[in-house]
Amino acid sequence: MTYLANAGTHIPAGLASPWIIILGFALFRHKISSAFYDYPWFLVVFLVFVVSFFGERMPDWIEPSENDPRHRFVIHWLGALALVYIGIFLFAFPFLPWLALTYDSLIGLLIVSYLAGYASHFVLDYIIS
């Protein structure tokens, strides 16, 4: 029997993924987003969870499986771009490439959280299944 990622595995991974990115950025760049200082920390944590949840669920909302668990079409392929974008952001730039936002802004942090959730969906669909 082939293991296929479902909502029970996608959701926890999607919620954990931005924290892995935030931790990686804190360790490698020695910097925590100023959004945690500029806004109440519990609000930032809540928003990161909500945005990453929507990023993780979006591929299945747009392209439902419709009785085929291997439903990998255009929207699911965009997960590869999300991974590339996060990689460029983490290792090459102090700001979000192609946008005039930094990781220090709340919006920049939420964009990274959304992409992390989206990328986690991609990873589970292509690596685990």
N, CA, C and O atoms as a MOPAC input file, in Angstrom:
PM7 MOZYME 1SCF
protein

 N      0.83700 1    -1.18100 1     0.00000 1
 C      0.00000 1     0.00000 1     0.00000 1
 C      0.88300 1     1.24600 1     0.00000 1
 O      1.79100 1     1.36800 1     0.82200 1
 N      0.61900 1     2.15500 1    -0.90900 1
 C      1.39300 1     3.37800 1    -1.02200 1
 C      0.88800 1     4.39900 1    -0.02500 1
 O     -0.31700 1     4.60100 1     0.12100 1
 N      1.81100 1     5.03100 1     0.65100 1
 C      1.44400 1     6.08800 1     1.58500 1
 C      1.21500 1     7.36800 1     0.80200 1
 O      2.09900 1     7.81500 1     0.07100 1
 N      0.06000 1     7.95300 1     0.94400 1
 C     -0.23700 1     9.21200 1     0.28900 1
 C     -0.50000 1    10.27500 1     1.34600 1
 O     -1.22900 1    10.03700 1     2.30900 1
 N      0.08700 1    11.42900 1     1.16300 1
 C     -0.12300 1    12.52400 1     2.10200 1
 C     -1.56900 1    12.99300 1     2.00500 1
 O     -2.10600 1    13.16300 1     0.91100 1
 N     -2.18900 1    13.20000 1     3.15800 1
 C     -3.56000 1    13.69900 1     3.19600 1
 C     -3.61500 1    14.89900 1     4.13300 1
 O     -2.58400 1    15.36300 1     4.62000 1
 N     -4.81800 1    15.39600 1     4.38200 1
 C     -4.97000 1    16.57800 1     5.23500 1
 C     -4.41300 1    16.33200 1     6.62800 1
 O     -3.92400 1    17.26000 1     7.27100 1
 N     -4.48200 1    15.08600 1     7.10400 1
 C     -3.96200 1    14.76700 1     8.42600 1
 C     -2.45400 1    14.92700 1     8.52700 1
 O     -1.92900 1    15.15900 1     9.61600 1
 N     -1.75600 1    14.80800 1     7.41400 1
 C     -0.30600 1    15.02300 1     7.42200 1
 C      0.06100 1    16.39800 1     6.86300 1
 O      1.03800 1    17.00800 1     7.29600 1
 N     -0.72400 1    16.88100 1     5.90300 1
 C     -0.44100 1    18.19200 1     5.31700 1
 C     -0.57600 1    19.31400 1     6.33700 1
 O      0.29500 1    20.17900 1     6.42400 1
 N     -1.64600 1    19.30800 1     7.10000 1
 C     -1.91500 1    20.43200 1     8.00200 1
 C     -0.83200 1    20.60000 1     9.05900 1
 O     -0.32900 1    21.71200 1     9.21900 1
 N     -0.44000 1    19.54200 1     9.80000 1
 C      0.63300 1    19.75200 1    10.78100 1
 C      1.95100 1    20.20700 1    10.13500 1
 O      2.65000 1    21.06400 1    10.67700 1
 N      2.27700 1    19.63400 1     8.99500 1
 C      3.51200 1    20.04100 1     8.30800 1
 C      3.42100 1    21.49000 1     7.84800 1
 O      4.39000 1    22.24200 1     7.94700 1
 N      2.25300 1    21.87800 1     7.34500 1
 C      2.06500 1    23.25800 1     6.90300 1
 C      2.16200 1    24.25100 1     8.03500 1
 O      2.67000 1    25.35800 1     7.85200 1
 N      1.67700 1    23.86700 1     9.20900 1
 C      1.74600 1    24.76400 1    10.36100 1
 C      3.15700 1    24.84000 1    10.94700 1
 O      3.54100 1    25.86800 1    11.50600 1
 N      3.92600 1    23.76400 1    10.82100 1
 C      5.29000 1    23.75300 1    11.36000 1
 C      6.29500 1    24.39300 1    10.40300 1
 O      7.31800 1    24.91400 1    10.84600 1
 N      6.02300 1    24.36200 1     9.12000 1
 C      7.01000 1    24.78800 1     8.12300 1
 C      7.49700 1    26.23300 1     8.27300 1
 O      8.69700 1    26.46300 1     8.12500 1
 N      6.63400 1    27.22400 1     8.55900 1
 C      7.19400 1    28.57400 1     8.67300 1
 C      8.12400 1    28.71400 1     9.87600 1
 O      9.05000 1    29.52400 1     9.85700 1
 N      7.87900 1    27.93300 1    10.91200 1
 C      8.73200 1    28.01500 1    12.09200 1
 C     10.11200 1    27.43200 1    11.80700 1
 O     11.10200 1    27.85600 1    12.40400 1
 N     10.17900 1    26.47700 1    10.91000 1
 C     11.48000 1    25.94200 1    10.49500 1
 C     12.24900 1    27.02500 1     9.74000 1
 O     13.45100 1    27.19400 1     9.94500 1
 N     11.55700 1    27.75400 1     8.86900 1
 C     12.18500 1    28.84100 1     8.11900 1
 C     12.61500 1    29.95300 1     9.07400 1
 O     13.72800 1    30.46700 1     8.96400 1
 N     11.74900 1    30.32300 1    10.00300 1
 C     12.07100 1    31.38700 1    10.96400 1
 C     13.26700 1    30.98000 1    11.82300 1
 O     14.15400 1    31.79400 1    12.07600 1
 N     13.29400 1    29.73300 1    12.26800 1
 C     14.41900 1    29.23900 1    13.05200 1
 C     15.69700 1    29.23000 1    12.21500 1
 O     16.75800 1    29.63500 1    12.69000 1
 N     15.59200 1    28.76800 1    10.97700 1
 C     16.75000 1    28.76000 1    10.09200 1
 C     17.29100 1    30.15800 1     9.86000 1
 O     18.50500 1    30.36600 1     9.86100 1
 N     16.40600 1    31.11000 1     9.66300 1
 C     16.83400 1    32.49300 1     9.46100 1
 C     17.48800 1    33.03600 1    10.72100 1
 O     18.48900 1    33.74900 1    10.64800 1
 N     16.92300 1    32.70000 1    11.88100 1
 C     17.50900 1    33.16200 1    13.14900 1
 C     18.89900 1    32.56000 1    13.36400 1
 O     19.80100 1    33.23800 1    13.85600 1
 N     19.07000 1    31.29500 1    12.99800 1
 C     20.36200 1    30.63700 1    13.20400 1
 C     21.42100 1    31.07100 1    12.19100 1
 O     22.56600 1    31.32800 1    12.56200 1
 N     21.04400 1    31.15400 1    10.91500 1
 C     22.01900 1    31.44400 1     9.87500 1
 C     22.28300 1    32.93700 1     9.69600 1
 O     23.40400 1    33.33400 1     9.37800 1
 N     21.28300 1    33.74800 1     9.89300 1
 C     21.43700 1    35.20000 1     9.72600 1
 C     21.54700 1    35.92700 1    11.05900 1
 O     21.79000 1    37.13300 1    11.09000 1
 N     21.37100 1    35.21000 1    12.14800 1
 C     21.41100 1    35.79100 1    13.49500 1
 C     20.44100 1    36.95700 1    13.62600 1
 O     20.77300 1    38.01600 1    14.15900 1
 N     19.23400 1    36.72700 1    13.12500 1
 C     18.24800 1    37.79500 1    13.14000 1
 C     16.84600 1    37.22300 1    13.29200 1
 O     16.48200 1    36.25100 1    12.63100 1
 N     16.08300 1    37.83000 1    14.15600 1
 C     14.66500 1    37.50000 1    14.31400 1
 C     13.88400 1    38.66800 1    13.73500 1
 O     14.26100 1    39.82400 1    13.92300 1
 N     12.81500 1    38.37600 1    13.04400 1
 C     12.01000 1    39.42400 1    12.42100 1
 C     11.56000 1    40.44000 1    13.46200 1
 O     11.11100 1    40.08200 1    14.55100 1
 N     11.68900 1    41.70900 1    13.10800 1
 C     11.26300 1    42.75700 1    14.03600 1
 C      9.75300 1    42.78100 1    14.21000 1
 O      9.24000 1    43.47300 1    15.09000 1
 N      9.03400 1    42.03000 1    13.37500 1
 C      7.58200 1    41.95300 1    13.54000 1
 C      7.22500 1    41.41400 1    14.92000 1
 O      6.18800 1    41.76800 1    15.48100 1
 N      8.09400 1    40.54900 1    15.47200 1
 C      7.85000 1    40.00600 1    16.80600 1
 C      8.02000 1    41.06800 1    17.88700 1
 O      7.49600 1    40.92000 1    18.99100 1
 N      8.75600 1    42.14700 1    17.57400 1
 C      8.95100 1    43.23100 1    18.52800 1
 C      7.97100 1    44.37800 1    18.29500 1
 O      7.54500 1    45.04300 1    19.23900 1
 N      7.62000 1    44.60200 1    17.03200 1
 C      6.75000 1    45.71900 1    16.67700 1
 C      5.27700 1    45.46000 1    16.97500 1
 O      4.50600 1    46.39800 1    17.17600 1
 N      4.89200 1    44.19700 1    17.00200 1
 C      3.49700 1    43.80700 1    17.23400 1
 C      3.46400 1    42.82800 1    18.40300 1
 O      4.48500 1    42.22600 1    18.73500 1
 N      2.30600 1    42.66400 1    19.02800 1
 C      2.23300 1    41.65000 1    20.09800 1
 C      2.62000 1    40.27900 1    19.54400 1
 O      2.11300 1    39.85800 1    18.50400 1
 N      3.52200 1    39.58500 1    20.24400 1
 C      4.05600 1    38.31600 1    19.74700 1
 C      2.96600 1    37.30200 1    19.47300 1
 O      3.06500 1    36.53900 1    18.51200 1
 N      1.90400 1    37.27300 1    20.31300 1
 C      0.83700 1    36.28700 1    20.10800 1
 C      0.05300 1    36.57900 1    18.83400 1
 O     -0.45900 1    35.65800 1    18.19800 1
 N     -0.04600 1    37.86100 1    18.45400 1
 C     -0.71000 1    38.21100 1    17.19200 1
 C      0.12900 1    37.73800 1    16.00900 1
 O     -0.40800 1    37.19700 1    15.04300 1
 N      1.42800 1    37.93800 1    16.08000 1
 C      2.32700 1    37.49800 1    15.00000 1
 C      2.28500 1    35.98300 1    14.88200 1
 O      2.20400 1    35.45500 1    13.77300 1
 N      2.33900 1    35.27100 1    16.01000 1
 C      2.28600 1    33.80300 1    15.98800 1
 C      0.96800 1    33.33800 1    15.37500 1
 O      0.95700 1    32.43400 1    14.53900 1
 N     -0.13700 1    33.94700 1    15.78400 1
 C     -1.45000 1    33.58500 1    15.23900 1
 C     -1.49100 1    33.81600 1    13.72800 1
 O     -1.95000 1    32.94900 1    12.98500 1
 N     -1.02100 1    34.96400 1    13.27200 1
 C     -1.04500 1    35.27400 1    11.84400 1
 C     -0.14700 1    34.32900 1    11.04100 1
 O     -0.50600 1    33.92500 1     9.93400 1
 N      1.00600 1    33.97800 1    11.58700 1
 C      1.89000 1    33.03400 1    10.89900 1
 C      1.18700 1    31.69100 1    10.73700 1
 O      1.23600 1    31.09200 1     9.66300 1
 N      0.53200 1    31.21300 1    11.79700 1
 C     -0.19600 1    29.94600 1    11.70000 1
 C     -1.32700 1    30.01800 1    10.67500 1
 O     -1.48000 1    29.11000 1     9.85900 1
 N     -2.11400 1    31.08300 1    10.71000 1
 C     -3.26100 1    31.20900 1     9.79200 1
 C     -2.78900 1    31.28600 1     8.34300 1
 O     -3.32500 1    30.59500 1     7.47700 1
 N     -1.79700 1    32.11600 1     8.07900 1
 C     -1.31800 1    32.30300 1     6.70900 1
 C     -0.65900 1    31.02800 1     6.18400 1
 O     -0.85700 1    30.66500 1     5.02500 1
 N      0.11600 1    30.35100 1     7.01500 1
 C      0.74000 1    29.10400 1     6.55100 1
 C     -0.30700 1    28.01900 1     6.32800 1
 O     -0.15000 1    27.18300 1     5.43800 1
 N     -1.37100 1    28.02100 1     7.12500 1
 C     -2.46800 1    27.06700 1     6.91000 1
 C     -3.09900 1    27.29800 1     5.53300 1
 O     -3.32300 1    26.34800 1     4.78300 1
 N     -3.38200 1    28.55700 1     5.20400 1
 C     -3.97000 1    28.84400 1     3.89700 1
 C     -3.00100 1    28.50500 1     2.76800 1
 O     -3.42200 1    28.01100 1     1.72200 1
 N     -1.72300 1    28.76100 1     2.96600 1
 C     -0.73400 1    28.38600 1     1.95000 1
 C     -0.67600 1    26.89000 1     1.74200 1
 O     -0.52600 1    26.41900 1     0.61500 1
 N     -0.79600 1    26.14000 1     2.82700 1
 C     -0.72800 1    24.67700 1     2.73500 1
 C     -1.98700 1    24.09400 1     2.09700 1
 O     -1.89600 1    23.12600 1     1.34200 1
 N     -3.14000 1    24.65300 1     2.37700 1
 C     -4.39800 1    24.11200 1     1.86600 1
 C     -4.71900 1    24.57500 1     0.44400 1
 O     -5.48800 1    23.91800 1    -0.25700 1
 N     -4.14300 1    25.68800 1     0.01300 1
 C     -4.50200 1    26.28400 1    -1.28100 1
 C     -4.38500 1    25.32800 1    -2.46800 1
 O     -5.29700 1    25.31900 1    -3.29500 1
 N     -3.32900 1    24.52200 1    -2.61100 1
 C     -3.25200 1    23.64000 1    -3.77900 1
 C     -4.43700 1    22.66900 1    -3.88200 1
 O     -4.93800 1    22.42600 1    -4.97900 1
 N     -4.88500 1    22.11900 1    -2.75800 1
 C     -6.01300 1    21.18700 1    -2.80600 1
 C     -7.34900 1    21.90300 1    -2.96800 1
 O     -8.30100 1    21.31800 1    -3.48500 1
 N     -7.43300 1    23.15300 1    -2.53700 1
 C     -8.67200 1    23.90000 1    -2.75500 1
 C     -8.82400 1    24.26900 1    -4.22700 1
 O     -9.93400 1    24.25100 1    -4.75900 1
 N     -7.72600 1    24.60000 1    -4.88000 1
 C     -7.78100 1    24.99100 1    -6.28600 1
 C     -7.85100 1    23.76700 1    -7.19500 1
 O     -8.61300 1    23.74700 1    -8.16100 1
 N     -7.04900 1    22.74300 1    -6.88100 1
 C     -7.02200 1    21.51300 1    -7.67400 1
 C     -7.40300 1    20.32100 1    -6.80000 1
 O     -6.52500 1    19.58000 1    -6.35800 1
 N     -8.68900 1    20.12600 1    -6.54600 1
 C     -9.07900 1    18.96600 1    -5.72300 1
 C     -8.74000 1    17.65600 1    -6.42800 1
 O     -8.64900 1    17.59700 1    -7.65400 1
 N     -8.55500 1    16.61000 1    -5.62700 1
 C     -8.08900 1    15.33500 1    -6.18000 1
 C     -9.12400 1    14.65100 1    -7.06800 1
 O     -8.74700 1    13.97100 1    -8.02300 1
 N    -10.40000 1    14.80900 1    -6.78600 1
 C    -11.46700 1    14.19900 1    -7.58100 1
 C    -11.19100 1    12.71700 1    -7.85800 1
 O    -11.09000 1    12.29400 1    -9.01000 1
 N    -11.07300 1    11.95300 1    -6.79500 1
 C    -10.87200 1    10.50700 1    -6.84300 1
 C     -9.50800 1    10.07500 1    -7.36800 1
 O     -9.27900 1     8.88300 1    -7.57700 1
 N     -8.61700 1    11.00400 1    -7.58000 1
 C     -7.26100 1    10.66300 1    -7.99600 1
 C     -6.28100 1    11.29100 1    -7.01900 1
 O     -6.03500 1    12.49500 1    -7.09100 1
 N     -5.71400 1    10.50800 1    -6.10800 1
 C     -4.81400 1    11.09100 1    -5.11900 1
 C     -3.51700 1    11.64000 1    -5.70700 1
 O     -2.80000 1    12.38200 1    -5.03400 1
 N     -3.21400 1    11.29200 1    -6.92900 1
 C     -2.01000 1    11.82700 1    -7.57200 1
 C     -2.40400 1    12.96200 1    -8.51800 1
 O     -2.22800 1    12.88000 1    -9.73400 1
 N     -2.93700 1    14.01000 1    -7.92100 1
 C     -3.51900 1    15.13600 1    -8.64400 1
 C     -2.52300 1    16.27900 1    -8.77200 1
 O     -2.74300 1    17.35700 1    -8.21900 1
 N     -1.45800 1    16.06000 1    -9.47600 1
 C     -0.39700 1    17.05700 1    -9.55100 1
 C     -0.46000 1    17.79100 1   -10.89000 1
 O      0.00100 1    17.29400 1   -11.91700 1
 N     -1.03500 1    18.96700 1   -10.84800 1
 C     -1.15000 1    19.76800 1   -12.05600 1
 C     -0.44300 1    21.10500 1   -11.83300 1
 O      0.45300 1    21.19200 1   -10.99400 1
 N     -0.82000 1    22.11200 1   -12.54700 1
 C     -0.11200 1    23.39500 1   -12.55100 1
 C      0.02400 1    23.99500 1   -11.15300 1
 O      1.11900 1    24.40600 1   -10.76900 1
 N     -1.05200 1    24.05100 1   -10.39500 1
 C     -1.00400 1    24.67800 1    -9.07600 1
 C     -0.04900 1    23.92300 1    -8.15600 1
 O      0.66800 1    24.54600 1    -7.37300 1
 N     -0.02800 1    22.60500 1    -8.23700 1
 C      0.88600 1    21.83800 1    -7.40600 1
 C      2.33900 1    22.02300 1    -7.84600 1
 O      3.24500 1    21.96900 1    -7.01400 1
 N      2.56900 1    22.23800 1    -9.12900 1
 C      3.93100 1    22.45000 1    -9.59900 1
 C      4.49300 1    23.78400 1    -9.12000 1
 O      5.71000 1    23.94200 1    -9.03000 1
 N      3.64200 1    24.72800 1    -8.81700 1
 C      4.11700 1    26.01300 1    -8.31900 1
 C      4.81900 1    25.87100 1    -6.97000 1
 O      5.55800 1    26.76600 1    -6.56100 1
 N      4.59600 1    24.76300 1    -6.28400 1
 C      5.29800 1    24.50200 1    -5.03200 1
 C      6.80100 1    24.47900 1    -5.22400 1
 O      7.54800 1    24.86900 1    -4.32700 1
 N      7.25100 1    24.02800 1    -6.37900 1
 C      8.69300 1    24.02800 1    -6.66600 1
 C      9.21000 1    25.45900 1    -6.70700 1
 O     10.31000 1    25.73800 1    -6.22900 1
 N      8.42700 1    26.36000 1    -7.27400 1
 C      8.82900 1    27.76500 1    -7.29700 1
 C      8.86300 1    28.35700 1    -5.89400 1
 O      9.72900 1    29.17500 1    -5.58400 1
 N      7.92800 1    27.94900 1    -5.05000 1
 C      7.92600 1    28.42400 1    -3.66600 1
 C      9.19400 1    27.97600 1    -2.95000 1
 O      9.78600 1    28.74800 1    -2.19500 1
 N      9.61700 1    26.73500 1    -3.18200 1
 C     10.85900 1    26.24800 1    -2.57200 1
 C     12.06800 1    27.03600 1    -3.06300 1
 O     12.93900 1    27.38900 1    -2.26800 1
 N     12.13000 1    27.31300 1    -4.34600 1
 C     13.23800 1    28.08200 1    -4.91000 1
 C     13.24300 1    29.49200 1    -4.32600 1
 O     14.29600 1    30.01900 1    -3.96600 1
 N     12.07600 1    30.08900 1    -4.23700 1
 C     11.95700 1    31.44800 1    -3.70300 1
 C     12.44100 1    31.50200 1    -2.25900 1
 O     13.19000 1    32.40600 1    -1.88900 1
 N     12.01700 1    30.53800 1    -1.44000 1
 C     12.44100 1    30.49600 1    -0.04600 1
 C     13.95100 1    30.28000 1     0.03700 1
 O     14.62200 1    30.90700 1     0.85600 1
 N     14.48200 1    29.40600 1    -0.79800 1
 C     15.92300 1    29.16600 1    -0.80700 1
 C     16.71100 1    30.41700 1    -1.14700 1
 O     17.70600 1    30.72700 1    -0.49100 1
 N     16.27100 1    31.13700 1    -2.17000 1
 C     16.94200 1    32.38700 1    -2.54000 1
 C     16.85400 1    33.38000 1    -1.39800 1
 O     17.83600 1    34.04800 1    -1.07300 1
 N     15.68600 1    33.48000 1    -0.79000 1
 C     15.48500 1    34.42100 1     0.30800 1
 C     16.40100 1    34.10000 1     1.48300 1
 O     17.03600 1    34.99600 1     2.04000 1
 N     16.47000 1    32.83500 1     1.86000 1
 C     17.24700 1    32.45100 1     3.04200 1
 C     18.74900 1    32.57800 1     2.83200 1
 O     19.46900 1    32.99200 1     3.74000 1
 N     19.22300 1    32.22900 1     1.65500 1
 C     20.66000 1    32.10400 1     1.48000 1
 C     21.31900 1    33.22800 1     0.69100 1
 O     22.54200 1    33.36200 1     0.71700 1
 N     20.53600 1    34.03000 1    -0.00500 1
 C     21.18100 1    35.01300 1    -0.85900 1
 C     20.83000 1    36.46300 1    -0.53600 1
 O     21.65600 1    37.35100 1    -0.74700 1
 N     19.63700 1    36.72000 1    -0.03500 1
 C     19.17600 1    38.08800 1     0.10400 1
 C     18.65600 1    38.37400 1     1.51200 1
 O     18.08700 1    37.49100 1     2.15200 1
 N     18.84600 1    39.59500 1     1.99400 1
 C     18.23100 1    39.97300 1     3.27000 1
 C     16.79300 1    40.47000 1     3.07800 1
 O     16.09800 1    40.76400 1     4.05100 1
 N     16.36200 1    40.55900 1     1.84000 1
 C     15.00200 1    41.00100 1     1.54300 1
 C     14.35300 1    39.97900 1     0.62600 1
 O     15.02500 1    39.10100 1     0.08500 1
 N     13.06200 1    40.09500 1     0.45600 1
 C     12.35200 1    39.17400 1    -0.41200 1
 C     12.63300 1    39.53800 1    -1.86800 1
 O     12.29200 1    40.63800 1    -2.30400 1
 N     13.25000 1    38.63200 1    -2.62500 1
 C     13.56400 1    38.94500 1    -4.01900 1
 C     12.30500 1    39.28900 1    -4.81200 1
 O     11.23700 1    38.71100 1    -4.60600 1
 N     12.45900 1    40.21300 1    -5.69200 1
 C     11.39800 1    40.65700 1    -6.59900 1
 C     10.28500 1    41.42600 1    -5.88600 1
 O      9.27500 1    41.76700 1    -6.50300 1
 N     10.46200 1    41.69900 1    -4.60200 1
 C      9.51000 1    42.52300 1    -3.85200 1
 C     10.30500 1    43.54600 1    -3.05000 1
 O     11.46800 1    43.31600 1    -2.72000 1
 N      9.69300 1    44.64200 1    -2.74600 1
 C     10.36700 1    45.66300 1    -1.93900 1
 C     10.03400 1    45.47400 1    -0.46200 1
 O      9.79500 1    46.44700 1     0.25400 1
 N     10.01800 1    44.23500 1    -0.01200 1
 C      9.71300 1    43.92600 1     1.38200 1
 C     10.89800 1    43.23700 1     2.02100 1
 O     11.67200 1    42.55500 1     1.35000 1
 N     11.03400 1    43.42000 1     3.31500 1
 C     12.06600 1    42.71700 1     4.04400 1
 C     11.42800 1    41.70800 1     4.98200 1
 O     10.22900 1    41.75200 1     5.26100 1
 N     12.24500 1    40.82300 1     5.44600 1
 C     11.82000 1    39.83500 1     6.43700 1
 C     11.38200 1    40.52000 1     7.73200 1
 O     10.58100 1    39.97200 1     8.48900 1
 N     11.90900 1    41.71300 1     7.98100 1
 C     11.56700 1    42.44600 1     9.19900 1
 C     10.14800 1    42.97000 1     9.20500 1
 O      9.59100 1    43.22000 1    10.27500 1
 N      9.55600 1    43.14000 1     8.05500 1
 C      8.17400 1    43.63500 1     8.03300 1
 C      7.21000 1    42.48100 1     8.29300 1
 O      7.50800 1    41.32500 1     7.99100 1
 N      6.07600 1    42.80600 1     8.84500 1
 C      5.06400 1    41.78400 1     9.11300 1
 C      4.58100 1    41.15200 1     7.81800 1
 O      4.38500 1    39.93900 1     7.75100 1
 N      4.39100 1    41.96400 1     6.79800 1
 C      3.91700 1    41.43500 1     5.51600 1
 C      4.96300 1    40.49900 1     4.90400 1
 O      4.60600 1    39.45100 1     4.36600 1
 N      6.22800 1    40.85300 1     4.97600 1
 C      7.28500 1    39.98100 1     4.47800 1
 C      7.32000 1    38.65500 1     5.21300 1
 O      7.48100 1    37.60300 1     4.59400 1
 N      7.17100 1    38.69800 1     6.52800 1
 C      7.13500 1    37.48100 1     7.33100 1
 C      5.93800 1    36.61700 1     6.95000 1
 O      6.04800 1    35.39200 1     6.89600 1
 N      4.79900 1    37.24500 1     6.68600 1
 C      3.60200 1    36.48500 1     6.31300 1
 C      3.72100 1    35.89900 1     4.91000 1
 O      3.20300 1    34.81200 1     4.65300 1
 N      4.38700 1    36.59400 1     4.01000 1
 C      4.61000 1    36.03400 1     2.67000 1
 C      5.49300 1    34.79600 1     2.76500 1
 O      5.22000 1    33.78400 1     2.11900 1
 N      6.54500 1    34.87500 1     3.56300 1
 C      7.40600 1    33.70800 1     3.75200 1
 C      6.61900 1    32.57800 1     4.40500 1
 O      6.81200 1    31.41500 1     4.05000 1
 N      5.74300 1    32.89000 1     5.34400 1
 C      4.92400 1    31.86300 1     6.00600 1
 C      3.97600 1    31.19400 1     5.01500 1
 O      3.81300 1    29.97400 1     5.03900 1
 N      3.35200 1    31.98100 1     4.14900 1
 C      2.45700 1    31.43300 1     3.13300 1
 C      3.23200 1    30.49600 1     2.20000 1
 O      2.79600 1    29.38000 1     1.91900 1
 N      4.38600 1    30.97000 1     1.72700 1
 C      5.18700 1    30.15000 1     0.81800 1
 C      5.70500 1    28.89500 1     1.49800 1
 O      5.81700 1    27.84800 1     0.86000 1
 N      6.02200 1    28.98500 1     2.78500 1
 C      6.47800 1    27.79900 1     3.51800 1
 C      5.35700 1    26.76800 1     3.60800 1
 O      5.60000 1    25.57400 1     3.43200 1
 N      4.13700 1    27.21600 1     3.88000 1
 C      3.00300 1    26.29400 1     3.90400 1
 C      2.77000 1    25.67600 1     2.54100 1
 O      2.53900 1    24.47100 1     2.43400 1
 N      2.82900 1    26.48900 1     1.49900 1
 C      2.64500 1    26.01300 1     0.13000 1
 C      3.72800 1    24.99900 1    -0.22200 1
 O      3.44600 1    23.94200 1    -0.78700 1
 N      4.96900 1    25.33500 1     0.12100 1
 C      6.08800 1    24.43600 1    -0.19000 1
 C      5.98500 1    23.12800 1     0.58700 1
 O      6.36400 1    22.07700 1     0.07100 1
 N      5.48000 1    23.17600 1     1.81800 1
 C      5.34500 1    21.93500 1     2.58900 1
 C      4.33600 1    21.00000 1     1.93500 1
 O      4.51400 1    19.78200 1     1.96200 1
 N      3.28000 1    21.55400 1     1.35000 1
 C      2.30500 1    20.74100 1     0.62300 1
 C      2.99400 1    20.05500 1    -0.55600 1
 O      2.79500 1    18.86700 1    -0.80900 1
 N      3.79800 1    20.82400 1    -1.25900 1
 C      4.53800 1    20.29600 1    -2.40100 1
 C      5.47600 1    19.16800 1    -1.97100 1
 O      5.51800 1    18.11200 1    -2.60200 1
 N      6.22100 1    19.39800 1    -0.90200 1
 C      7.17400 1    18.39200 1    -0.43000 1
 C      6.44800 1    17.11400 1    -0.04700 1
 O      6.88700 1    16.02500 1    -0.41600 1
 N      5.35800 1    17.22200 1     0.67700 1
 C      4.62400 1    16.01600 1     1.07300 1
 C      4.03400 1    15.29200 1    -0.13200 1
 O      4.05200 1    14.06200 1    -0.18000 1
 N      3.51800 1    16.02600 1    -1.09500 1
 C      2.93400 1    15.37500 1    -2.27300 1
 C      3.99300 1    14.66800 1    -3.13500 1
 O      3.72700 1    13.59700 1    -3.68000 1
 N      5.16900 1    15.25200 1    -3.25800 1
 C      6.15000 1    14.71000 1    -4.18200 1
 C      7.19800 1    13.81900 1    -3.54300 1
 O      7.72100 1    12.91900 1    -4.20100 1
 N      7.51100 1    14.04100 1    -2.30500 1
 C      8.55200 1    13.25300 1    -1.65300 1
 C      7.96400 1    12.03500 1    -0.93900 1
 O      8.45400 1    10.91700 1    -1.09600 1
 N      6.93100 1    12.26100 1    -0.17100 1
 C      6.38400 1    11.17300 1     0.66200 1
 C      5.49000 1    10.24400 1    -0.13700 1
 O      5.55400 1     9.02700 1     0.03500 1
 N      4.66400 1    10.79300 1    -1.00200 1
 C      3.71400 1     9.92300 1    -1.71600 1
 C      4.35700 1     9.24000 1    -2.88700 1
 O      3.70100 1     8.47500 1    -3.59300 1

